[in-house]
Amino acid sequence: MSLAYADARCANCHAEIVASYLQTGMGRSLGPAVDEAQTSRQWRHPLSGRELFVEGGLRHGIRFRHLRASYRMEFAIGSGNQGKSYAWRQGDALFQSPIAWYTERRQWDFSPGYQEDPAPDFYRPITTECLFCHAGAVRPIDGTQNRYQDPPFLPAAISCDRCHGDGSDHIRRPLAGNIVNPSRLPAIERDSVCEACHLSGEARIPNPGKDFLDFRPGRKLEDVFTVYVPAHTPQRDFKVVSHSEQLAASRCAQHSKGRLWCVSCHDPHRRPAVETRAVYYRAKCLACHPNTETRHQGVSSDDCTGCHMPRRRAYDGGHTAFTDHQIRRRGESSQAEAPEVRLRAWREPASPLRTRNLALAYIASSEKLRAQPDLALARLQQGVLLLNQVLASGAVDGAVAQAAGLLFLKQGKNAEAVRWFRFAVQQQPTHSLRRLNLAAALLARGDRSAARAEAVEAIRLEPLLEGAYALLAEIEPARASYWKAEYLKRLPQRILP
């Protein structure tokens, strides 16, 4: 495995640490797709009747009726400890494959979320929010969904910088005081380093003018974005990326008064060998629970985690199991309670942003809950109430205006929708989706000419923005076939629903 530039510089003084780090999950978080599995498979998607297939690992494809399309995978996302997802590139745009490799079962199957998709295909945009936790440094083209510079990641896998910050000064003058050591940070800043990727919550809301990529080690997460979780979390649906949330709900964390954190048990630079893993983690447990030996006499296993941190199926984790970090006592229930409507900030942002971020969190969360319409509606209603307070206060930014425009458009208040979408576009003129939403509102208001101009501009900013072509076909019904052909000219293998 080749070294990232940051890692190569660090290896001058920390060669052994860097070498072992490259074998951990973070050191292998993203890279070129390789034919590791050496296996093929084809199977049918039950909802759509479409047939998915894999040819030699690097070509994924789909058959539907008389149509067939296949795509060469360019990037593998994930370390392979649990599995890998795959990405392919069309021009400068990245898309996700609906097919993933599951290591434990050694089998190709649906990527998480695709089993319930009514028309799975290869055109789900890969956004920076998705890549933030897998890539060392993401290089997006500003204002687009899934366009990236070439190369799109530099470095590809997570490097030393992700936890230790920019090491340029440290390379020039190697001192302990000019590099971030997470273990020496105050508890909130320390935990923020891990939470940036291991706390997904129900919604993650960037502060005005901020992007997830702006987070740097040594800062509080809430300086950049706020994570929102259900108001009561001890018993909830088990999610993949909720390690921090689970750990915080454990008695161990609560009784430690802030001393227990991820690195108390996990060495980010080294991964214990499979054959010694149970003994390694048992030693971590005994460091805090020395009397456990006498209380557990007669227990044959040396594997504390097998009883207290069992592997469980995650509802958003596809076809694999993940370790439950709630550290339960034996016999404690792991049944999830009914879904919680109310959300709370994991940690509150600065006071001027609290209502704003919470409103956007409720709205964003409602959009993800298509399979739970009652919960989605309840969350949306809470979001609307709070958003109205933000609009009344006059503290409106582009993201707030975008949310307001979408809500007014759904209510048929087209003039208000146009007003807010125009504001959102003024805040970021190169944002393709804001242009597209403004076009939709203008069309709903009856201004076809202005709607056409905005949709064409959205395509100029993002040539593979499918919704813009569909809207142009609606604006100009006599030219619908032309706009469909223009879209397919850019994506000639696309199998439309």
Secondary structure, DSSP 8 states (H G I E B T S, - for coil): ----HHHHHHHTT-HHHHHHHTTSTGGGSEEE----S---EEEE-TTT--EEEEETTTEEEEEETTEEEEEE--EEES-SSSEEEEEEEETTEEEE-SEEEETTTTEEEE-TT-TT-SS--S-EE--HHHHTTT-SSEEE-TT-SSBEEEEEESSSS--THHHH---HHHHHS--GGGS--GGGS-HHHHHHHHHHHH---SEEEE-TT--GGG--TTS-GGGTEEEEEES--SS----TT-HHHHHHTSHHHHHHTT---GGGT--TT----GGGHHHHHHHHHHHH-TTHHHHTTT-----HHHHHS-EEE-TTS-S-EEE-TT---TT------S----EEESS---GGGHHHHHHHHHHHHHHT-TT-HHHHHHHHHHHHHHHHHHHHHT---HHHHHHHHHHHHHTT-HHHHHHHHHHHHHH-TT-HHHHHHHHHHHHHHT-HHHHHHHHHHHHHH-TT-HHHHHHHHHHSGGGHHHHHHHHHHHSTT----
